[in-house]
Amino acid sequence: MLPNLSRQLAMMNVYKVIIIAKPTIPFNNLDKLLIDQYVMQGGKVLWLVDGVIASMDSLQNKSGAFIATKNNLNIDDQLLKYGVRINADLIEDLRSTKIPIITGYSNNKPQQSYFQWPYFPLLVSDSKHAVSKGLDGIKCDFVSSIDMVKNNIQKTILLHSSKQSRLNLAPAKISLGILENPPSIESYNKQFKPIAVLLEGEFESVFKDKLMQKNNQIQLKEKSEITKMIVVSDGDLIANNVSASGTIFPLAYDPNIKYTYPGNKHFLINAIQYLCDENGLSHLKTKELSLRMLDKEKIQKNKFLIQLINIIFPIVLLLIFAFFFIRNKKRKYA
């Protein structure tokens, strides 16, 4: 029995935006057709797709390593047609969050230390676009880079890696050994690799010239109305962590430091609001600026000046205040 395509598409068209969040199994051609025709009729999509299969759970073995492989979802051709390619690689970034590692034992109790984990980039947006302007503290887990393909679609980079990042092509060995023997800083020479891209315009169907109309259930369209979509190369950006006991943590909550990074929530809300707004002029809420990563190069370069201002200057100021206070007291009671 043939699926009722027109009914399924009509059900999808009820929604202003559909969210495709961290798919783990390949899309079949029917799924692709429905998403494609939803877009052709002006539908908006927020894609959150991993380019590589990688998880911290895979490190829980004796070797402390695993092989990250390409995430074959059967949508590469579809995204390519729309204007982007999610690469089968992993971004390693010097601006990243930390993970706990057992470094020793005291009275048979494990002692943990925290190390920068380059596979968990921490994004700070410098974009001028309403979706990501001023956003801070966006937590990513095993994120891939995005390439933009030349076509008639307008593309805007919303999020990217820092100026000190590099790419690890899949299949890639992911090992805790990178913490013990870190690569040279000079090897982090790939800067600002795209992680989230906004696409706007008239999209061409991935099924153009590939599908024959065999029935009149739906009228297949080969070109969309003016519409938009956002592609993010990290499915975990929208995922809540769950504890072993079943407790659901807030979005982007880091249990190691008991802190919730604010950027993920604001980015997703802004993205959905922007996609839902027909004019693309959403009155987005004022962004919360709560975390700014320090520039390590600048700190090292101006180390003496920073120490002078933060240590010596307050002491000098206190001494000057004490001098005038004592002098004034002697005058008053002399």
N, C-alpha and C positions, 0 to 999 in steps of 0.2 A: 504494500500500500504506500503510495507516494505521500510525503509529508505535505500538510497544507501550508504552503509557503506564504500565501497572501495573509492568512490568519496570524502566523507567527510574526510576519513583518509588521502587521497592523498593531500587534501587541507591543512590539519594540518601539514603534513610532509614538506611543503614548509618552515615552520618556524624552526629556530634552537632552539628557546626557546619559550615556552608558559608560560604566567603569569596568575595564578589564584589568583585574588586579592579580598579579603573580600567577598566571596560568602555569600548570605543571605537566599537562598532557597535550599532545598535538591537536590542533584544530582540524576538524574534518572539513571537506569542501562545502557542506551545507552550512556549517557555522560561518565559514568565511564569506559565503554568498549572502547570508542574512546581514552580517556586519557591513559588508560592502554596499549592499543596497540600502541599508539604513543610512549610511553616509551619503549615498547618491541622492537620497531624498531630503538631505539637509541635516541629518542627525550629527550630533557631536560625540566624540569619543575621548575618554581619558585612558590612555594605555599606560600600564605600569608592568613592564615586562623585563625579566632577567635575561641577559644575553648568555649567561653561563650558569651551570648548575653548581652551586657552592653553598656550603653551610658549615657553621661552627661545630655542629654535632658530628660532622665527618672527621673532626680533629680528635675526637675522643677515642683514640686507639693508642697502642703502644708506640707506634712510630711517630705520632704527633703530626701526621701529614696525610694528604689525600690528593687525588688528581681531579681538578675542575674541568668539566667538559662542556661543549657547546650545548645550549638549551634548544633542542630541535622542536619548534612549535608549529612548523608549517605555515608561518605567516611572514617569513622573510620577503617573499615576492610581493605580498600585499603592502607591507610598510614601505618597501622600495618604490612601489608604484605611487604611493602617497607622498614620497619625498625624503624618507630617512632609512638608514640601516643601523640596527642595533648590532654592534660588533661582538664577536665571540672572543672577548678579552676581559681582563679585570684591571681596573684602575688602582694603582698603588699611590697613595697620597701622603705626604709628610704632615699635612694638616688633617689629623684623624683623631678618633676617640681611642681610649685605652681599654685593654683587657687585663684581667688578673691572671697571673701565672704563679704557681707554687715554686718558690725559690729555696725552700729549706724547711726544717722542722725544729720546733722548740717544745720540749716535754711531750714529744710524740704528736704535737699539734702542727698542722701545716701552716707555714708562713707565706703570705702572698705579697707580691709586688705588682705594680701596674706598669704596663708597657704600651707605647703607641703601636697600634695595629693598623698598618697602612691600607689594609683592605676595607676599613671602615671610615671612608672619608667624611669629614665634617665640613659641610658647605656653608659659606657665607656669601650671599648674593650681592653682586654689584650691578645687577640688571636695572635698567630704567623702566622696564615694563611693569604694568600695574600688578600682574600676577606675582612677581617675585621681588619687586622693589623693596629694599631695606630689610629683607628677611635674614634671619640670623639663626645659627644653630640647627641646621638641617642634617639629620643623622642618616647615613647610608650604610648598607651592608652588602659587600661584594657587588659593586656596581660596574657596569660596562660603559664604554664610550659609544657615542652616536656619530655617525657620518651623515652629512646632508647631501642628497642627490639633486643634481640640477634638473629642475622642471619649472613649471609656471606657478608653483605654490610659494607663497611668502613664508619665510622661515625666521623665527626669532629664538635665539638661545636664551632660556630662562635660568638654567642652572649649569654650572660647570665646575670642574676640579680646580684646585689651586694652581699657582704658578710653579709649584714643585711637585709634579706627579709624573708617573710613568705607566706604561702598559705592559701587562703580562698576558701573552696570547695563549688561548686555549688550544689543545689541552695543556693545562698548567699545573705544576706541582705547588700546592699550598702547604707550607710547613711552618711550624713554630720556630724552626731554626733561623728564620729571618730576624727574630728578635735577638738571638745569641750572636749571629754574624750578620748585622745589617748591611745592606748594600751602601755603596758610597753615595753621599748626598749629590754628587755630580751626575749620577745616573738618573736622578729624578729631573729629567730635562724636557718632559712633555708638559706644556702648560695649557690650562684652560680647556680641557677636553669636555665637549658637550655631554650633559647628563639628562637634561630635560629641554625639549624643543617644542615650540608652538608652531603649528602649521595652519595657514589660512588661505582660502581660495576655492577654486572650482576643481575638485579632485576627479581624476580619471579612474574608472572602474578597473580593478585587477582582472576582471573577467571579460573585458572588452575584446571582441574578436575571438573569444575562446569558448563561448557558450551559445548553443543554439536554443532558440525559444521553442520548446516542444509542447507547451500548453499555455493557456491564457490565465493561469493562476495569478501571476504578477507580470507587470510590464517592466522588463529589465531595462535599467538606465545605464548608459555608458559614461555619462558625465554628471557630476553633482551640481546642485545649486551652490551658491557661495556659503561655505560652512567652515568649521575649524575643528582641530583636534590637538591634543597635547600628548607627546610621547615621552615617557620617563623610563630610563634603562635600569630601574631598581624596583622590583616588586615589593621589597621589604619596607620601602618608604611609607607605605600605607598600612603595614601589618603591625598589629599589637602583639607584643610578646606575652606568652602564657607560662606561668610557673608550673613546676612538676605537680603541684597540688591543684592546679586548675584555675588559679587566680589570674585574671586578665589585667595586665598592666596598661597604663595610659599609653597612647601612641608616642613612640620615640622615647620611652622611659628606659633609662639605663640603670639596672638594679645594682651594678657595681658601685656607682657613686650616688645612687638614689636621687637622680636628677632627670627631669623630663625636658628634652630639647624642644623648644617652642616652634621651630621653623616648619617641621613636618605638617603639623595641624594647620598653620596659617597658609602654607603653600597649597595644600589640598583644598581648603575652603575657597581660597582665591581662584584657584584653577577652575573649580566647579562653577563658581559665580560668574567668572569670565565666559566660560563656555555656554552657560545658560542665557547670558545677556545677548539679545539679538544684535545690539549695536556695538558690542564689544567695549562698552564704556561703563562697566560696572563701578559703582561707588564702593570700592573695597575699603574694608576697615583699616584704620591706622595700624601699622605693623608694630610688633613688640620687639624692641631691641634689648635683649637681656644677656647676650654672650658675645664677646668679641675676642677672637683668637689673637694672641700677641704675635707680632712680627719678630721671629727669633733673630733674623739677620740684623734688624735695626737695634734690637736689644744688645747684641754682641758688639756692634759698632759703637754704640753710645753708652756702653756699660759704666764707664767712669762718671759721666755726666749724670746718669740715672741714680747711681749710688750717692753722688754729691747732693743731688736735690732731695733724695728720699732719706738720707741718713745724716749728713752733715748740716744741711740747711735748717732742719727742725731744731737741732741742738743749738746752733748759732742763734736762731730766733728766740729760743727759750732763755739763753744766757743774756741776750739783749733785754728781754722783758724783765728778767730777774734783777739786772743791773739798775734799770730805771725804777723798778718797784722798791728796791732797797734804798736807792738814793732819795726817792720821794718820801719814803717812810722816815728816814733820818731827818730830812728837812722839816717834816710835819711835827715830829716829837722832839726835836733838838732843843 
